[in-house]
Amino acid sequence: MVLSPQHTDAGSAAGMQGLDSRVAQLEAEVAQLKDALARRQQIGVATGLLAQRFAISPERAWSLLVRLSQNSHVKVREIAQSVIDAHCGRLDPVNRQILSTLEKHLPDGVRLVKTEGDVNRAPREDPR
């Protein structure tokens, strides 16, 4: 049996449309994965900064990020961006507000990011 050109053209068009749809779906998935990878890197940097700031392990720094996120209802990635921006000296009003909110969940006098004033202060005695 020989197919008529009409059937072949209709099948090709439907196949191409399905292929275009699949390509668009895969492109969206790739974009999501790239975004997730960038966020993961951002969170890793913030975890490292907090680990260094408080002289704790990266695991404890991650736990701190998660706890702050849960207590303040702010996403971990937003906290991470605020910590990084503060460390780099480029805090905008939104990130400053996020840090201020987060620091309310920390013991008195504990700050997430060192400021110029912290450098001039005498270090506290180690409670151990």
Stockholm file with secondary structure:
# STOCKHOLM 1.0

chainA/1-128         MVLSPQHTDAGSAAGMQGLDSRVAQLEAEVAQLKDALARRQQIGVATGLLAQRFAISPERAWSLLVRLSQNSHVKVREIAQSVIDAHCGRLDPVNRQILSTLEKHLPDGVRLVKTEGDVNRAPREDPR
#=GR chainA/1-128 SS CCCCHHHHHHHHHHHHHHHHHHHHHHHHHHHHHHHHHHHHHHHHHHHHHHHHHHTCCHHHHHHHHHHHHHHHTCCHHHHHHHHHHHHTTCCCHHHHHHHHHHHTTSCTTCCSSCCHHHHHSCCCCCCC
#=GC SS_cons         CCCCHHHHHHHHHHHHHHHHHHHHHHHHHHHHHHHHHHHHHHHHHHHHHHHHHHTCCHHHHHHHHHHHHHHHTCCHHHHHHHHHHHHTTCCCHHHHHHHHHHHTTSCTTCCSSCCHHHHHSCCCCCCC
//
